């Protein structure tokens, strides 16, 4: 039979190993714990990408003039980035710049609104210059009219006619999606 070690011999081994353990843990305690940042950053980047994909807006975002109330529609078509003409009871605004008042537009004898036509032709020249230097972005004559739901049809008709004369014939009317 094998001889079992005595209690004193066991105690000596246990004491030595436990003192090594104490020394090791004291050394580990003295070391400063540095967090590993790279995996943390990777996790946050993946989280941000996930959130952008799930909570992004559909279609292009279109800002509406402050004194404008758009009519409601059941149309499912998404808005595009085009030239925006806002027509309110007070004014006609092209790309954020007021070109004339609605009273002036209705008082004009001619169907063509000269101030609006001049601004639309200026924008057309810019769009054609971009198209000449970049064939991937041709001038398509696209525009969006944001018409207040309280404007008269006569005013809307004059604005559309004038924009058509400036070769902006692809006209979309902005509406709010009816829920």
C-alpha positions in Angstrom: 0.0 0.0 0.0 1.0 3.5 -0.7 1.9 5.5 2.3 -0.4 8.5 2.9 1.3 11.8 3.6 1.1 13.0 7.2 -1.1 15.9 8.2 2.0 18.1 8.6 3.2 17.4 5.1 -0.3 18.2 3.7 -0.4 21.4 5.7 2.9 22.5 4.3 1.8 22.0 0.7 -1.6 23.7 1.3 0.1 26.6 3.1 2.6 27.1 0.2 0.0 27.0 -2.5 -2.4 29.3 -0.6 0.4 31.8 -0.1 1.2 31.7 -3.8 -2.5 32.3 -4.4 -2.4 35.3 -2.0 0.7 36.7 -3.7 -0.8 36.3 -7.1 -4.1 37.9 -6.2 -2.2 40.8 -4.5 -0.3 41.3 -7.8 -3.5 41.2 -9.8 -5.1 43.7 -7.4 -2.2 46.0 -7.9 -2.6 46.0 -11.6 -5.1 48.5 -13.0 -7.9 47.0 -14.9 -8.1 48.6 -18.4 -11.4 48.1 -20.2 -11.1 46.8 -23.7 -12.5 49.6 -25.7 -12.4 48.4 -29.3 -15.1 45.7 -29.0 -17.2 48.2 -27.1 -16.9 50.7 -30.0 -17.7 48.0 -32.5 -20.9 47.1 -30.5 -22.0 50.7 -30.5 -21.4 51.2 -34.2 -23.5 48.1 -35.0 -26.2 49.4 -32.7 -26.3 52.8 -34.4 -26.4 51.3 -37.9 -29.2 49.0 -36.8 -31.2 52.0 -35.4 -30.6 54.1 -38.6 -31.9 51.2 -40.8 -35.0 50.6 -38.7 -36.0 54.2 -37.9 -35.1 56.1 -41.1 -37.8 58.2 -42.8 -39.3 57.0 -46.0 -38.9 59.1 -49.1 -37.3 62.5 -49.2 -38.0 64.9 -46.4 -39.8 68.0 -47.5 -40.1 71.1 -45.4 -43.4 73.0 -45.5 -43.8 76.8 -45.3 -44.9 77.9 -41.8 -48.2 79.5 -42.9 -49.1 76.5 -45.2 -51.7 73.8 -44.5 -51.4 71.0 -47.0 -54.5 69.1 -48.1 -54.8 65.4 -47.2 -54.7 62.5 -49.7 -54.6 58.8 -49.7 -51.8 58.7 -52.3 -49.0 56.2 -51.5 -46.3 58.0 -53.7 -43.2 59.1 -51.8 -42.0 62.7 -52.3 -38.9 63.4 -54.5 -36.2 66.0 -54.2 -37.4 68.6 -56.7 -37.9 72.4 -57.1 -40.5 73.4 -54.5 -43.0 76.1 -55.1 -45.2 77.0 -52.1 -48.5 78.7 -52.7 -50.3 80.2 -49.7 -53.1 82.7 -49.4 -50.5 85.4 -48.8 -47.6 84.6 -51.1 -45.9 82.5 -53.7 -42.5 81.1 -52.6 -39.9 79.4 -54.8 -37.2 77.4 -52.9 -37.7 79.5 -49.8 -37.7 82.9 -51.6 -40.9 84.9 -51.9 -41.4 85.9 -55.5 -44.8 87.6 -55.3 -47.9 87.9 -53.2 -51.0 85.9 -54.0 -53.0 89.1 -54.4 -50.6 90.3 -57.1 -50.9 87.0 -58.9 -54.7 87.1 -58.9 -54.8 90.7 -59.9 -52.5 90.1 -62.9 -54.5 90.2 -66.2 -52.2 87.7 -67.9 -52.2 84.0 -67.1 -48.3 84.0 -66.9 -47.0 85.4 -63.6 -43.9 87.3 -64.6 -42.0 87.3 -61.3 -42.6 83.5 -60.9 -41.6 82.9 -64.6 -38.3 84.8 -64.1 -37.4 82.8 -61.0 -38.3 79.5 -62.6 -36.2 80.3 -65.7 -33.3 81.2 -63.4 -33.6 77.8 -61.6 -33.9 76.1 -65.0 -30.6 77.6 -66.2 -28.9 76.3 -63.0 -30.4 72.8 -63.5 -29.4 72.7 -67.2 -25.8 73.8 -66.2 -25.7 70.9 -63.7 -27.0 68.5 -66.4 -24.4 69.7 -68.9 -21.5 69.0 -66.5 -23.1 65.8 -65.0 -25.0 63.6 -67.6 -26.2 61.4 -64.7 -28.4 64.3 -63.5 -30.4 65.4 -66.6 -33.0 68.2 -66.4 -36.4 66.6 -66.2 -38.5 69.6 -65.5 -39.7 68.1 -62.2 -41.2 70.3 -59.5 -43.5 70.1 -56.5 -46.2 72.5 -55.7 -47.1 72.9 -52.0 -50.5 74.5 -52.3 -52.4 75.5 -49.1 -55.7 73.7 -49.0 -57.5 77.1 -48.9 -56.1 78.7 -52.1 -58.3 79.2 -55.1 -58.1 77.0 -58.1 -57.5 80.1 -60.2 -54.3 80.8 -58.3 -53.1 77.2 -58.6 -53.9 77.1 -62.3 -51.9 80.3 -62.9 -48.9 78.9 -61.0 -49.0 75.6 -62.8 -49.4 77.3 -66.2 -46.4 79.6 -65.5 -44.2 76.7 -64.3 -45.1 74.9 -67.5 -44.0 77.9 -69.6 -40.6 77.6 -67.8 -40.5 74.0 -69.0 -41.3 72.6 -65.6 -44.0 70.3 -66.9 -43.5 67.4 -64.6 -45.6 68.8 -61.7 -46.4 67.0 -58.4 -48.7 68.3 -55.8 -47.6 67.9 -52.2 -50.2 66.5 -49.8 -50.3 65.0 -46.3 -50.9 61.3 -46.1 -54.4 60.7 -44.8 -54.5 58.3 -41.9 
